Amino acid sequence: MRKTKQGSLIFVICIGLMVCAPSGQRPTMHYDHGSTIPDQYISVVGYTSNEIEFKITAKFPLKHAYHLVLDGDIPLAEGWYPASRPEAGLYTVKLKAKKGVSFQEGKTYRLCVGAESPEFIAVHSSNYRCIIDYEFVLGDAKLHPHLR
C-alpha cells in the first residue's frame, strides 16, 4: 500500500513537472519595423534561390550587426556580420537561406538589421527592434542580376 502511494506521488510530481516545463518552442517574435532606408542606401545586388547579397551604405557604431531576411515575422536567413567599414562607407553581406528554405522571385521580403540576436531578446520580450528595415521584391527590375 505504501509503495502504491509513493508511486502515485512520484507519478503526480512527474506530470506536474512536465506540464510546468517550457515546451522548447520559443514564443513567436515580432520584428518591429525600424527606420525605412531609401533605395540609394541599401540594395539587393544579387541573389540565388539560396542566398541574397545586399549592399548597405551606412555607418554603424557597431562593429557587427545581426542581419535577418524575413518573410513576415519568419526568419529565413540570419546571422552576425561585420557592419563597420569606415574607409568605404559601405559594406556588403551575403545571407544564406536556412536549411529547407529557398528565396522566390516576385516575393516580398524584409531585411532587418538589429543590435542583438533574437534569441537574446526573446529572454525578455517578444518584440525585436530593427534598426534598419528594408522591404524588397526579388526579381524587381531595379535589382542587379549578377548572382541570378
Residue pairs with C-beta under 8 A, 6 or more apart in sequence:
26 119
26 122
27 122
27 126
28 73
28 126
29 73
29 118
29 121
29 122
29 126
29 127
29 128
30 73
30 126
30 127
30 128
31 68
31 70
31 73
31 110
31 112
31 128
31 130
32 127
32 128
32 129
32 130
33 130
33 133
34 112
34 113
34 114
34 129
34 130
34 131
34 132
34 133
35 131
35 132
35 133
36 133
36 134
36 135
37 58
37 132
37 133
37 134
39 142
40 57
41 56
41 57
41 58
42 54
42 55
42 56
42 57
42 58
42 111
42 132
42 134
43 54
43 55
43 142
43 143
43 144
44 52
44 53
44 54
44 136
44 138
44 140
44 143
44 144
45 53
45 54
45 55
45 92
45 143
45 144
45 146
45 147
46 52
46 53
46 143
46 144
46 145
46 146
46 147
46 148
47 53
47 103
47 138
47 143
47 147
47 148
48 103
48 147
48 148
49 97
49 102
49 103
49 104
50 96
50 97
50 102
50 103
51 77
51 94
51 95
51 96
51 97
51 103
51 147
52 69
52 77
52 94
52 95
52 103
52 109
52 138
53 92
53 93
53 94
53 95
53 147
54 67
54 92
54 93
54 94
54 95
54 111
54 134
55 90
55 91
55 92
56 83
56 90
56 91
56 92
56 93
56 113
56 132
57 89
57 90
58 83
58 90
58 132
59 84
59 86
59 89
60 83
60 84
60 131
62 83
62 84
62 115
63 82
63 83
63 84
64 80
64 81
64 82
64 83
64 84
65 80
65 81
65 83
65 113
65 114
65 115
65 131
66 78
66 79
66 80
66 113
66 114
66 115
66 116
66 117
66 118
67 78
67 79
67 80
67 81
67 93
67 95
67 111
67 112
67 113
68 75
68 77
68 78
68 95
68 111
68 112
68 113
68 114
68 118
69 75
69 76
69 77
69 78
69 95
69 97
69 103
69 109
69 110
69 111
69 112
70 76
70 109
70 110
70 111
70 112
71 107
71 109
71 110
75 98
75 118
76 97
76 98
76 101
76 103
76 109
77 95
77 96
77 97
77 98
77 101
78 95
78 98
78 118
79 95
80 117
81 91
81 93
81 95
82 91
83 91
83 93
83 113
84 91
85 91
97 103
103 109
103 138
104 138
105 138
105 139
106 137
106 138
106 139
107 137
107 138
108 135
108 136
108 137
109 135
109 136
109 137
109 138
110 130
110 133
110 134
110 135
110 136
111 132
111 133
111 134
111 136
112 128
112 130
112 132
112 133
113 130
113 131
113 132
114 128
114 129
114 130
114 131
115 129
115 131
118 128
121 127
121 128
136 143
